[in-house]
Amino acid sequence: MIKKKFETIRKTKTAYLKADLVVVGGGLSGVCSAITASRSGLKVVLIQDRPVLGGNASSEIRLWALGATSHMGNNNRWAREGGLINEILIENLKRNKEGNPLIFDTVLLEKVYEEKNITLLLNTAVYEVKKNNDRNIKSVTGFCSQNSTTYQVIAPLFCDASGDGIVAFIAGASFRMGSEKSEEFDEGFAPNVEDYGNLLGHSLYFYTKDLGKPVSYSAPSFAIKNAGELPRIRNYQLEDQGCKLWWVEYGGRLDTIHQSEDIKFELWKVIYGLWDYVKNSGKFPDSENLTLEWVGTIPGKRESRRFEGDYMLSQKDIVEQRPQYDMVAVGGWAMDLHPGDGIYSKHNSCTQWHGKGVYGIPYRCYYSKDLDNLFLAGRIISASHVAFGSSRVMLTCAHGAQAVGKAASICIQNNLLPREIASKEHIKKLQLELNRDGQSIPHLDLEDQADIAKEASIVVTSALNFNGFKASDDWQHLNFSTAQLLPLSGDVSYEFEIEVDALEKTTLEVVLKTSSLGTHFTPDVEVDKETYQLVYGRQKIRFKTKIAQVHSHYSYFCLMKNDQVKVRLSDERISGLMTVQNKVNRAVSNFGRQDPPKGINIDSFEFWTPERRPKGKNLALTLKESLCVFGVENLVNGKTRPDSEGNTNVWVADMNDKEPEILFKWREPENINKIRLFFDSDYDNALESILLGHPEDTIPFTVSDYTITDGDGKIIKEVRGNYQAINTIEFDNSVFTDTLKFKFSKKMDHVPVSVFNISIYN
């Protein structure tokens, strides 16, 4: 029993914690920063003001996580973010291919829970920052409403991943809120604030449920009465729910921080009024059995403060794919701005302009220029309003946050401050560490001196010499122009053969396209073309290039649209090869091509995008000369996905090799302590975290079963049921041997075994 007499005032319980890194904000950015730092040996305190992790991706808000793949609606091939966030998405696919947001909550919670170096404080809101001096944060203080405890956490390093930048704001860091004038960064896409608005608003979602019997609905008194007059009501379809209702947006002309509760209540008015219109207007008779199952209580916030680092990302970085010496993450979502009036606006729900390829984000965007020990992660990083329109999406944010977590570990290990990592002396160490973890920073040639795999002689039982895909009985109408991506060499002529079926006498145009630059996959150059006169029925056509492409690159063997023609397909799927179509994806403002207005400094080009499995089969074409692009040398080149320079970067075994082997042999025995294998997890698949759902729970290209033996034939590791892209094997005791043999089991008849990279360390 506890019995207390009257006291003038009481204080809540206070707990004092110490850490190497304090991460404030438990969205995907905070989670990835905290876990990355923890796995690098740092003691981390992760503070989240909500009862669950995930932020906008959580079950409280229910927005699917997306990034550079843009719903598979742009030209960014093999662009899904790598490393830890890819690990999380693949884990979610395995357990939750249906896209249940509650299950995704548990995936995130488990990842943090398994890290013994992380102390997780949920339901804890940070409200105070103490400093050692003007430029150095000493501690943060937060209060947990659930256990009535005040936490004061001291650390040498802090990461603000809170979305609104609560730590950076209280600590006095320079920030911006709203749109810059176009002249400041020479940004043609900078909006007219008076007409378009200054900020992106909040969105609130709802889910519906069919009860199998009529359900009546009476709207609350606060619901809007004119939902049928809203400009965006034309967007609504009865099957839409969850984040497909992203256009239910409001607040871009208000203070998206201090008026957030007002914005939420306005969105409640809209949602309950919209549902009143659906149920009672008579225009949606199929809604008779539907009821509201869930309505969000926390809106998804798009924009508030952005804090200034030593570099500010801008439109030209995205459009021109400007190279930066300190790139540590990539973006690829469109520059995506929304009108400030949201659902009440006369403008389209959003204005999206895509770049031709992914762009690098400099490390200098990820720390405050004013505070010596404060990292920035998530949507608050150093970027203009226009660039923020792309960098704000969750997977891009999470990708950069991984770099923050790794940078923090380098700081602690070497007694450095965040800004010092930006020096050319230290940045390569960070980039190398990130790429070892699968970050896949493009256009950086980083040699891993510690990796002894490249010092061995390497022998494989087979390597695929590609001369075409085996034909199946499946045919595809050319309702859209369809292309087979192939890594072709410059100054070489090629001859292709393909079988088509003409439903009537017609013509078929075949075009070979490639990309103008080695920095992207956009097929903006026409190399060669031929028009064929087709007779009725099945026939084979041969396309021989008369003009060779200038550069080695991934090229597009295109069969142009003709509704009266079918093309033969193959069931074979091979890493580094795929088909794309010149088609529409309205969800990301892809209408087959983009032609922006003059003067906004954005490129015009066509979109050639993949279809999701089980569609998106390869064309049953054959080549006269084989493509030798899947050799053993790819295993040790340090690349872990195909690149825009035209390299597959993957070893692929022969299609008939059911148990292919790779043998590494050194001149002298080595002490092997760690092995890391990189498998193909199909980086072109968007793997949306919730709602959409996926047909498979594992990626067909990913090796499931394999063994590793030493020079004496002893099995030193056996793996069964793998589904992750990266397998890291660490031995308690060194394996002393001059030979390592990897034996893989083929799991699908029409998919050969493939491995991107094997790194070996002593």
VEXRO-66838 format. One line per 2 residues: number of its first residue (from 1); their letters; for each residue x, y, z of C-alpha. Coordinates in steps of 0.02 Angstrom, whole numbers, plus 50000, padded with zeros to 5 digits. Layout:
<atoms>
NUM) A) X Y Z; ...
</atoms>
This chain:
<atoms>
1) MI) 50000 50000 50000; 50057 50178 49961
3) KK) 49989 50321 50062; 50051 50499 50044
5) KF) 50001 50656 50136; 49974 50824 50053
7) ET) 50129 50904 49977; 50144 51077 49899
9) IR) 50206 51005 49735; 50274 50840 49671
11) KT) 50389 50797 49529; 50369 50650 49413
13) KT) 50492 50508 49419; 50652 50550 49325
15) AY) 50764 50422 49240; 50939 50468 49183
17) LK) 51011 50377 49032; 51176 50386 48939
19) AD) 51210 50333 48762; 51331 50354 48618
21) LV) 51190 50413 48505; 51016 50476 48543
23) VV) 50891 50461 48400; 50733 50564 48420
25) GG) 50592 50504 48308; 50539 50324 48278
27) GL) 50482 50332 48098; 50573 50229 47966
29) SG) 50716 50355 47969; 50740 50346 48156
31) VC) 50725 50157 48156; 50855 50136 48019
33) SA) 50975 50261 48098; 50961 50178 48269
35) IT) 50980 49999 48208; 51126 50041 48093
37) AS) 51217 50127 48236; 51177 49985 48355
39) RS) 51243 49853 48236; 51402 49955 48223
41) GL) 51428 49940 48410; 51352 50101 48475
43) KV) 51240 50113 48627; 51081 50197 48564
45) VL) 50927 50272 48644; 50781 50283 48521
47) IQ) 50643 50402 48576; 50472 50395 48493
49) DR) 50322 50500 48544; 50196 50372 48481
51) PV) 50150 50197 48545; 50215 50113 48386
53) LG) 50362 50133 48269; 50353 50180 48087
55) GN) 50285 50357 48086; 50187 50382 47926
57) AS) 50215 50198 47885; 50137 50138 48048
59) SE) 49962 50069 48077; 49916 50237 48154
61) IR) 49932 50326 47986; 49946 50184 47857
63) LW) 50048 50257 47715; 50144 50133 47610
65) AL) 50332 50160 47607; 50399 50209 47436
67) GA) 50557 50281 47363; 50658 50284 47203
69) TS) 50557 50146 47116; 50403 50260 47122
71) HM) 50273 50120 47113; 50374 50048 46968
73) GN) 50314 50198 46868; 50477 50282 46814
75) NN) 50638 50242 46721; 50740 50205 46878
77) RW) 50788 50025 46847; 50846 49915 46992
79) AR) 50828 50067 47106; 50746 50004 47266
81) EG) 50842 50064 47417; 50969 49940 47485
83) GL) 51043 49894 47651; 50939 49889 47809
85) IN) 50779 49962 47736; 50784 49828 47602
87) EI) 50805 49697 47738; 50650 49766 47823
89) LI) 50546 49765 47664; 50597 49587 47622
91) EN) 50556 49531 47799; 50386 49613 47782
93) LK) 50360 49527 47614; 50396 49357 47693
95) RN) 50273 49383 47836; 50151 49506 47765
97) KE) 50133 49497 47576; 49950 49546 47598
99) GN) 50005 49717 47665; 49925 49718 47838
101) PL) 49984 49878 47926; 49973 49795 48098
103) IF) 50094 49659 48044; 50214 49790 47977
105) DT) 50212 49869 48150; 50275 49705 48223
107) VL) 50412 49688 48092; 50482 49857 48142
109) LE) 50462 49827 48327; 50550 49659 48316
111) KV) 50697 49733 48221; 50724 49860 48360
113) YE) 50685 49737 48500; 50820 49617 48438
115) EK) 50954 49751 48452; 51021 49736 48629
117) NI) 51115 49901 48609; 50952 49999 48586
119) TL) 50848 50067 48729; 50676 50105 48657
121) LL) 50567 50239 48737; 50392 50238 48662
123) NT) 50257 50367 48702; 50395 50487 48752
125) AV) 50390 50665 48688; 50550 50767 48692
127) YE) 50518 50944 48754; 50686 51009 48816
129) VK) 50864 51020 48753; 51015 51063 48861
131) KN) 51181 51119 48790; 51364 51113 48837
133) ND) 51388 51273 48737; 51303 51365 48593
135) RN) 51353 51235 48464; 51348 51073 48565
137) IK) 51198 50979 48633; 51220 50896 48803
139) SV) 51054 50808 48831; 50871 50796 48783
141) TG) 50725 50778 48902; 50562 50689 48865
143) FC) 50407 50637 48958; 50318 50469 48940
145) SQ) 50132 50490 48973; 50106 50303 48996
147) NS) 50225 50275 49141; 50230 50454 49205
149) TT) 50418 50458 49190; 50532 50599 49135
151) YQ) 50687 50541 49041; 50846 50642 49027
153) VI) 50967 50567 48903; 51148 50622 48887
155) AP) 51255 50579 48736; 51397 50648 48631
157) LF) 51293 50633 48471; 51110 50663 48428
159) CD) 51004 50626 48275; 50844 50722 48246
161) AS) 50726 50611 48145; 50569 50683 48223
163) GD) 50484 50748 48067; 50458 50924 48135
165) GI) 50638 50937 48197; 50597 50964 48380
167) VA) 50777 50943 48440; 50854 51050 48303
169) FI) 50721 51183 48329; 50740 51197 48518
171) AG) 50930 51193 48499; 50920 51345 48384
173) AS) 50973 51270 48217; 50942 51367 48057
175) FR) 50786 51308 47968; 50665 51350 47829
177) MG) 50479 51323 47810; 50392 51347 47644
179) SE) 50446 51378 47467; 50598 51475 47410
181) KS) 50587 51598 47267; 50644 51521 47103
183) EE) 50794 51638 47093; 50878 51574 47251
185) FD) 50926 51404 47179; 50879 51436 46997
187) EG) 50730 51319 47015; 50604 51332 46875
189) FA) 50482 51221 46968; 50471 51334 47121
191) PN) 50285 51369 47143; 50193 51534 47138
193) VE) 50154 51541 47324; 50003 51655 47312
195) DY) 49915 51541 47189; 49983 51369 47232
197) GN) 50024 51383 47417; 50180 51373 47523
199) LL) 50177 51198 47601; 50115 51023 47569
201) GH) 49969 50977 47681; 49919 50830 47791
203) SL) 49816 50679 47734; 49699 50567 47832
205) YF) 49638 50396 47775; 49496 50276 47807
207) YT) 49461 50091 47780; 49292 50014 47737
209) KD) 49217 49842 47767; 49079 49744 47681
211) LG) 48960 49675 47815; 48857 49575 47691
213) KP) 48697 49667 47737; 48634 49846 47720
215) VS) 48716 49971 47836; 48645 50145 47865
217) YS) 48751 50297 47905; 48711 50461 47992
219) AP) 48849 50590 47982; 48906 50685 48136
221) SF) 48854 50866 48144; 49029 50929 48108
223) AI) 49042 50836 47940; 49047 50945 47785
225) KN) 48884 50950 47688; 48953 50988 47515
227) AG) 49068 50840 47480; 48988 50816 47309
229) EL) 49051 50989 47258; 49233 50959 47302
231) PR) 49346 50967 47149; 49432 50805 47197
233) IR) 49276 50701 47226; 49297 50641 47048
235) NY) 49453 50548 47110; 49352 50436 47225
237) QL) 49313 50256 47181; 49219 50141 47298
239) ED) 49362 50019 47316; 49484 50155 47368
241) QG) 49539 50152 47548; 49693 50182 47652
243) CK) 49832 50281 47569; 49748 50272 47400
245) LW) 49654 50420 47476; 49814 50524 47484
247) WV) 49720 50664 47396; 49611 50692 47551
249) EY) 49734 50828 47600; 49725 50994 47688
251) GG) 49831 51123 47780; 49961 51185 47658
253) RL) 49915 51367 47691; 49921 51345 47879
255) DT) 50060 51319 48006; 50082 51131 47984
257) IH) 50161 51118 48156; 50063 51227 48275
259) QS) 49897 51209 48183; 49914 51022 48156
261) ED) 49766 50981 48269; 49657 51106 48175
263) IK) 49709 51026 48012; 49665 50854 48079
265) FE) 49492 50909 48131; 49460 50985 47961
267) LW) 49509 50820 47882; 49388 50729 47997
269) KV) 49253 50847 47935; 49298 50803 47757
271) IY) 49307 50615 47782; 49143 50596 47875
273) GL) 49060 50713 47750; 49134 50618 47604
275) WD) 49068 50455 47676; 48898 50536 47700
277) YV) 48900 50580 47515; 48949 50403 47468
279) KN) 48817 50320 47576; 48672 50440 47557
281) SG) 48686 50533 47391; 48622 50385 47291
283) KF) 48770 50396 47173; 48858 50245 47248
285) PD) 48725 50107 47259; 48859 49974 47283
287) SE) 48903 50053 47451; 48743 49987 47531
289) NL) 48832 49849 47630; 48987 49951 47671
291) TL) 49031 50028 47838; 49179 50128 47899
293) EW) 49300 50007 47983; 49438 50129 48027
295) VG) 49470 50315 48015; 49640 50387 48054
297) TI) 49663 50488 48213; 49834 50555 48167
299) PG) 49858 50635 47997; 50005 50595 47887
301) KR) 50110 50752 47885; 50208 50792 47728
303) ES) 50302 50952 47765; 50354 51069 47903
305) RR) 50530 51127 47944; 50686 51092 47842
307) FE) 50853 51121 47925; 51009 51190 47843
309) GD) 51166 51087 47826; 51329 51126 47738
311) YM) 51243 51085 47572; 51064 51112 47518
313) LS) 50992 50991 47391; 50901 51081 47249
315) QK) 50809 51050 47086; 50965 51044 46978
317) DI) 51041 50906 47086; 50890 50799 47042
319) VE) 50865 50844 46859; 51048 50847 46811
321) QR) 51097 50703 46927; 51242 50810 46986
323) PQ) 51388 50706 47048; 51441 50743 47226
325) YD) 51600 50680 47308; 51505 50641 47469
327) MV) 51351 50549 47404; 51287 50428 47537
329) AV) 51107 50398 47483; 50998 50404 47328
331) GG) 50831 50477 47283; 50720 50445 47135
333) WA) 50542 50494 47177; 50473 50632 47067
335) MD) 50482 50813 47120; 50307 50804 47191
337) LH) 50222 50963 47251; 50041 50981 47307
339) PG) 49929 51135 47306; 49914 51215 47477
341) DG) 49724 51213 47479; 49725 51023 47464
343) IY) 49555 50945 47439; 49477 51117 47416
345) SK) 49599 51168 47279; 49555 51205 47098
347) HN) 49724 51132 47048; 49765 50950 47014
349) SC) 49796 50847 47171; 49982 50854 47139
351) TQ) 50110 50908 47011; 50246 50780 46982
353) WH) 50397 50794 46869; 50519 50649 46859
355) GK) 50705 50648 46830; 50784 50533 46702
357) GV) 50866 50429 46838; 50914 50420 47021
359) YG) 51015 50560 47101; 51141 50558 47242
361) IP) 51111 50647 47407; 51268 50723 47486
363) YR) 51317 50680 47663; 51326 50869 47696
365) CY) 51135 50872 47694; 51126 50759 47847
367) YS) 51195 50868 47987; 51159 51042 48053
369) KD) 51279 51178 47998; 51254 51263 48168
371) LD) 51264 51121 48294; 51423 51020 48301
373) NL) 51347 50856 48363; 51175 50852 48280
375) FL) 51133 50739 48134; 50976 50765 48029
377) AG) 50872 50622 47958; 50705 50603 47871
379) RI) 50608 50740 47787; 50697 50879 47883
381) IS) 50865 50862 47794; 50947 51009 47706
383) AS) 50848 51033 47545; 50751 51166 47453
385) HV) 50562 51153 47448; 50568 51088 47269
387) AF) 50701 50956 47304; 50610 50911 47464
389) GS) 50462 50865 47352; 50567 50714 47301
391) SR) 50680 50679 47451; 50535 50677 47577
393) VM) 50469 50503 47535; 50499 50371 47667
395) LT) 50619 50249 47585; 50730 50392 47527
397) CA) 50726 50459 47705; 50767 50288 47777
399) HG) 50909 50262 47654; 50992 50424 47709
401) AQ) 50961 50383 47892; 51065 50224 47871
403) AV) 51209 50338 47821; 51181 50440 47979
405) GK) 51188 50285 48089; 51349 50227 48008
407) AA) 51425 50401 48015; 51387 50410 48200
409) SI) 51483 50250 48229; 51634 50319 48135
411) CI) 51624 50478 48239; 51626 50380 48403
413) QN) 51764 50262 48347; 51876 50403 48287
415) NL) 51827 50546 48404; 51757 50649 48261
417) LP) 51610 50767 48241; 51480 50746 48102
419) RE) 51552 50888 47995; 51726 50809 47999
421) IA) 51660 50652 47914; 51623 50762 47761
423) SK) 51808 50785 47728; 51877 50690 47580
425) EH) 51990 50599 47703; 51845 50521 47799
427) IK) 51699 50516 47677; 51766 50369 47578
429) KL) 51773 50266 47737; 51590 50303 47766
431) QL) 51543 50265 47586; 51640 50101 47591
433) EL) 51558 50047 47754; 51387 50088 47682
435) NR) 51417 49993 47521; 51477 49843 47621
437) DG) 51304 49844 47699; 51217 49854 47530
439) QS) 51187 50041 47517; 51235 50033 47331
441) IP) 51289 50213 47308; 51292 50236 47118
443) HL) 51440 50294 47015; 51566 50268 47154
445) DL) 51711 50150 47123; 51763 50099 47297
447) ED) 51893 49962 47317; 51876 49862 47478
449) QA) 52057 49830 47525; 52005 49714 47667
451) DI) 51909 49597 47552; 52022 49450 47510
453) AK) 51898 49368 47390; 51975 49459 47242
455) EA) 52148 49391 47288; 52091 49212 47259
457) SI) 52079 49117 47098; 51895 49085 47065
459) VV) 51823 48937 46971; 51638 48905 46937
461) TS) 51550 48752 46871; 51461 48860 46742
463) AL) 51423 49037 46688; 51277 49083 46577
465) NF) 51318 49137 46400; 51156 49220 46353
467) NG) 51091 49192 46178; 50906 49210 46211
469) FK) 50755 49153 46310; 50671 48985 46286
471) AS) 50498 49007 46210; 50341 48964 46308
473) DD) 50161 48948 46252; 50122 49121 46321
475) WQ) 50089 49266 46203; 50065 49450 46237
477) HL) 49966 49576 46135; 50066 49730 46090
479) NF) 49936 49844 46164; 50086 49943 46225
481) ST) 50259 49958 46151; 50364 49826 46239
483) AQ) 50552 49816 46257; 50679 49688 46314
485) LL) 50822 49767 46412; 50989 49695 46361
487) PL) 51168 49748 46408; 51243 49782 46237
489) SG) 51418 49838 46192; 51459 49992 46092
491) DV) 51522 49980 45913; 51451 49804 45894
493) SY) 51314 49748 45776; 51182 49628 45840
495) EF) 51055 49512 45760; 50893 49468 45851
497) EI) 50756 49345 45806; 50581 49351 45880
499) EV) 50418 49260 45842; 50259 49360 45821
501) DA) 50079 49319 45779; 49987 49442 45666
503) LE) 49797 49441 45681; 49789 49521 45509
505) KT) 49906 49586 45375; 49995 49732 45456
507) TL) 50162 49814 45491; 50274 49807 45645
509) EV) 50406 49934 45689; 50559 49872 45785
511) VL) 50672 50001 45866; 50836 49988 45961
513) KT) 50848 50125 46092; 50980 50168 46220
515) SS) 51020 50306 46345; 51112 50467 46307
517) LG) 51213 50461 46468; 51284 50324 46578
519) TH) 51197 50399 46729; 51020 50340 46691
521) FT) 50912 50207 46607; 50797 50324 46510
523) PD) 50794 50266 46327; 50810 50439 46250
525) VE) 50918 50392 46100; 50856 50297 45947
527) VD) 51000 50191 45881; 50918 50095 45739
529) KE) 50748 50040 45676; 50662 49932 45546
531) TY) 50482 49914 45487; 50420 49738 45445
533) QL) 50275 49688 45333; 50182 49550 45423
535) VY) 50066 49423 45346; 49924 49342 45441
537) GR) 49979 49212 45570; 50138 49164 45659
539) QK) 50306 49212 45586; 50483 49250 45639
541) IR) 50566 49416 45607; 50752 49453 45611
543) FK) 50819 49621 45662; 51000 49657 45620
545) TK) 51072 49822 45676; 51141 49928 45535
547) IA) 51202 50060 45657; 51298 50017 45815
549) QV) 51267 50113 45975; 51407 50228 46029
551) HS) 51423 50172 46210; 51409 50007 46302
553) HY) 51245 50019 46395; 51083 49935 46436
555) SY) 50984 49947 46274; 50801 49927 46232
557) FC) 50748 49805 46096; 50577 49881 46065
559) LM) 50426 49807 45978; 50316 49958 45949
561) KN) 50131 49960 45988; 50014 49868 45869
563) DQ) 49849 49796 45936; 49846 49670 45795
565) VK) 50010 49587 45842; 50057 49466 45980
567) VR) 50234 49423 46032; 50294 49259 46104
569) LS) 50354 49260 46284; 50467 49154 46393
571) DE) 50445 49087 46569; 50631 49109 46602
573) RI) 50684 49246 46722; 50867 49296 46731
575) SG) 50949 49419 46850; 50995 49580 46761
577) LM) 50872 49556 46617; 50693 49618 46609
579) TV) 50555 49689 46501; 50474 49860 46509
581) QN) 50328 49943 46422; 50292 50119 46362
583) KV) 50132 50133 46460; 50036 50240 46584
585) NR) 50048 50239 46774; 49931 50378 46829
587) AV) 49972 50350 47013; 50140 50435 46985
589) SN) 50091 50555 46844; 50164 50443 46711
591) FG) 50063 50461 46551; 50185 50372 46437
593) RQ) 50296 50524 46424; 50318 50690 46512
595) DP) 50324 50858 46426; 50341 50993 46557
597) PK) 50304 51175 46520; 50445 51278 46449
599) GI) 50551 51371 46573; 50540 51253 46723
601) NI) 50704 51166 46675; 50641 50987 46677
603) DS) 50672 50860 46539; 50547 50787 46417
605) FE) 50560 50599 46389; 50465 50435 46374
607) FW) 50429 50315 46516; 50468 50130 46492
609) TP) 50414 50038 46649; 50401 49857 46709
611) ER) 50247 49755 46748; 50232 49668 46914
613) RP) 50253 49481 46926; 50178 49365 46875
615) KG) 50170 49480 46724; 50322 49562 46649
617) KN) 50388 49405 46566; 50539 49413 46452
619) LA) 50522 49406 46263; 50565 49240 46182
621) LT) 50700 49317 46075; 50864 49240 46018
623) LK) 51030 49321 45976; 51151 49264 45844
625) ES) 51300 49302 45957; 51297 49263 46142
627) LC) 51310 49398 46274; 51449 49350 46395
629) VF) 51396 49468 46534; 51370 49350 46682
631) GV) 51549 49295 46715; 51641 49254 46874
633) EN) 51727 49424 46876; 51562 49502 46930
635) LV) 51574 49413 47098; 51717 49524 47158
637) NG) 51689 49692 47073; 51604 49764 47228
639) KT) 51438 49802 47140; 51277 49726 47204
641) RP) 51149 49769 47068; 51149 49810 46882
643) DS) 51208 49986 46845; 51166 50120 46719
645) EG) 51336 50100 46637; 51271 49937 46563
647) NT) 51349 49810 46680; 51246 49666 46750
649) NV) 51370 49647 46895; 51302 49473 46930
651) WV) 51367 49297 46907; 51232 49184 46836
653) AD) 51249 48997 46820; 51193 48902 46667
655) MN) 51006 48870 46664; 51036 48682 46670
657) DK) 51159 48688 46816; 51052 48628 46962
659) EP) 51189 48634 47093; 51317 48763 47034
661) EI) 51476 48788 47132; 51599 48929 47158
663) LF) 51775 48886 47216; 51890 49017 47294
665) KW) 52072 48963 47311; 52217 49062 47385
667) RE) 52403 49026 47366; 52421 49012 47555
669) PE) 52293 48971 47690; 52195 49118 47760
671) NI) 52109 49147 47926; 51928 49174 47873
673) NK) 51822 49269 47999; 51679 49339 47897
675) IR) 51590 49301 47733; 51457 49410 47655
677) LF) 51350 49354 47508; 51240 49470 47405
679) FD) 51094 49386 47317; 50968 49459 47195
681) SD) 50814 49527 47283; 50743 49607 47124
683) YD) 50778 49789 47158; 50653 49838 47024
685) NA) 50505 49778 47128; 50435 49921 47233
687) LE) 50385 49806 47379; 50260 49930 47450
689) SI) 50249 49897 47636; 50060 49894 47658
691) LL) 49890 49892 47571; 49941 49845 47395
693) GH) 49992 49665 47427; 50111 49555 47328
695) PE) 50090 49387 47240; 50244 49305 47320
697) DT) 50318 49300 47493; 50496 49277 47429
699) IP) 50593 49342 47280; 50617 49205 47149
701) FT) 50796 49259 47109; 50857 49246 47290
703) VS) 50956 49089 47330; 50870 48988 47466
705) DY) 50987 48843 47505; 51176 48831 47500
707) TI) 51328 48759 47589; 51505 48820 47615
709) TD) 51648 48697 47636; 51833 48720 47672
711) GD) 51984 48644 47586; 51959 48479 47678
713) GK) 51779 48465 47620; 51712 48506 47793
715) II) 51547 48599 47794; 51578 48761 47887
717) KE) 51407 48836 47852; 51242 48767 47790
719) VR) 51095 48882 47752; 50917 48826 47718
721) GN) 50767 48936 47682; 50857 49100 47654
723) YQ) 50753 49242 47581; 50860 49394 47621
725) AI) 50971 49485 47496; 51122 49493 47610
727) NT) 51189 49347 47711; 51328 49390 47834
729) IE) 51417 49241 47911; 51535 49273 48056
731) FD) 51634 49132 48135; 51668 49121 48321
733) NS) 51835 49044 48279; 51932 49083 48121
735) VF) 51924 48956 47981; 52103 48921 47925
737) TD) 52099 48863 47745; 52162 48899 47570
739) TL) 51996 48849 47491; 51813 48895 47507
741) KF) 51681 48808 47403; 51503 48875 47389
743) KF) 51372 48753 47327; 51200 48823 47284
745) SK) 51036 48735 47251; 50926 48793 47109
747) KM) 50749 48819 47175; 50649 48857 47016
749) DH) 50663 48772 46847; 50654 48933 46746
751) VP) 50767 49040 46858; 50954 49004 46861
753) VS) 51059 49028 47017; 51135 49201 47029
755) VF) 51250 49291 47151; 51299 49474 47143
757) NI) 51446 49478 47260; 51544 49374 47384
759) SI) 51657 49465 47506; 51777 49372 47620
761) YN) 51870 49448 47767; 52004 49389 47887
</atoms>
